[in-house]
Structure formats: structure tokens, C-alpha cells
Amino acid sequence: MREIVMDTETTGLDPSQGDRIVEIGGVELINHLPTGQTYHQYINPERSMPREAFEVHGLGDDFLRPYPVFSRIADAFLEFVGDAKLVIHNASFDMMFLNAELGWLGKPPLPMDQAIDTLAIARRKFPGAQASLDALCKRFGVDNSAREKHGALLDSEILAEVYLELLGGRQQGLTLSAVTTAVSTSRAADWVPPPRPRPLTIRVTDAERAAHAEFVAELGDKALWTKGSQPG
């Protein structure tokens, strides 16, 4: 199962009021295990950055100006995502912005059922408790010390760890991984280890063999090793 743990940064809270995406980050998981594949893109929003948004993520006009607009990166982004589940904290917010950007380009929206909302999972699992990403990091002991400001890729990496904890910890990820389920129950009884690519080197010397034979002879005819060596 392929999942993309994802986060976006924006110029504000409402695309219908002209707010745009300025950063997308994503971390690929296969069967709940990170593969090392990531997606990260800064985006020129073609508008000025409000102070309130700048104070959240620190991405200003001069920094973003050289980066491509969304229309230039849309196809590469969609290719990376594919049909993977999108693991997002407060998924409705990010999906609203992503689908607004895609809609302005005349592209089909990402289905809402493609998203997994970790905020909703946390609220169901810990009713009444704080469910922000920082609060969940504290609960699970996930290191977020590098998170001085919001950043899409860093937040995605942190969320990936939190997501695994919400599912029951890294051990569950290992249990669900393709590695441990590759041998199905129906085939387990027939499984045999593959042959070694090279036979092990024989390390017993002639002197050691002679000493062993002498030791067995001293045990007499009733010695277990003597009986075992006789043809049956």
C-alpha cells in the first residue's frame, strides 16, 4: 500500500479570497514504512505574502519570486501522488487548496476519499485532548525541535512519525510491511530457505578430527555419539 504523508503552506486560509499554495512537501510510505522518496516544491503564488502568513512559515516575496508557478509543477506533483492515499493533518484544509489550484487549471480534483486525516484519527483516539501536530509530537515523544517555523517537507516528515504512532507504533508498520507478509499463510508450510550462494568453508582441522575421534572412543560402546554414527 502506497501512501504520501503531505503538507502544504499557503498565503492564507481561503483560496476563494485569492490565497495560494506556496510550498508542498510529501514523504512516501510503502506499507507504512518510509521509502526515502520525497516530494518538495516551493511555488510562486503570484501575489504578495501577508504578514500573518509570513510569521507562520517565513516564506517571503523575494524568496518565492524565482520559483515556478503552480501550473508549471502541477503535472509533476500529480505524477508523484498518483493514486496513493494522502495522509494529511487537517486534510480538508490542504485538499481545499490543492483542488482550488487544480480547478483553476481545469484539472480534475483529488477525491476527498483519497485523503486520510490524522487530525480526525487523533481526535477519535484521544477525545478532548489537544490534537495539534506539536501536541501529538509531545504525546508520542517525536522530536520536533527543528520546527521553529512551519515547513511543508519537515512537517511531513514529522507527521509520518506521528501517523505511525497513531496506528500503534513502528512495530505495527513492520507487521504490516510487505517484507513480513511476503510468505502467505498458505505457503508458509512449503517454504524452505534458499541455498547459500557459496558453501561455508570447512574450519575443522585434521588434528581436531583426530582428537574428537579419540574422545568418543574413550566413552565406550554405550556412548550416544557411537550409536548415532552406526548405520541403522
Secondary structure, DSSP 8 states (H G I E B T S, - for coil): -EEEEEEEEESSS-GGGT--EEEEEEEEEETTEEEEEEEEEE---SS---HHHHHHH---HHHHTTS--HHHHHHHHHHHHTT-EEEETTHHHHHHHHHHHHHHTT-----GGGEEEHHHHHHHHSTTS--SHHHHHHHHT---TT-SS--HHHHHHHHHHHHHHHTT-HHHHHHHSHHHHSS-HHHHTT------SS-------HHHHHHHHHHHHHT-TT-HHHHHHS--
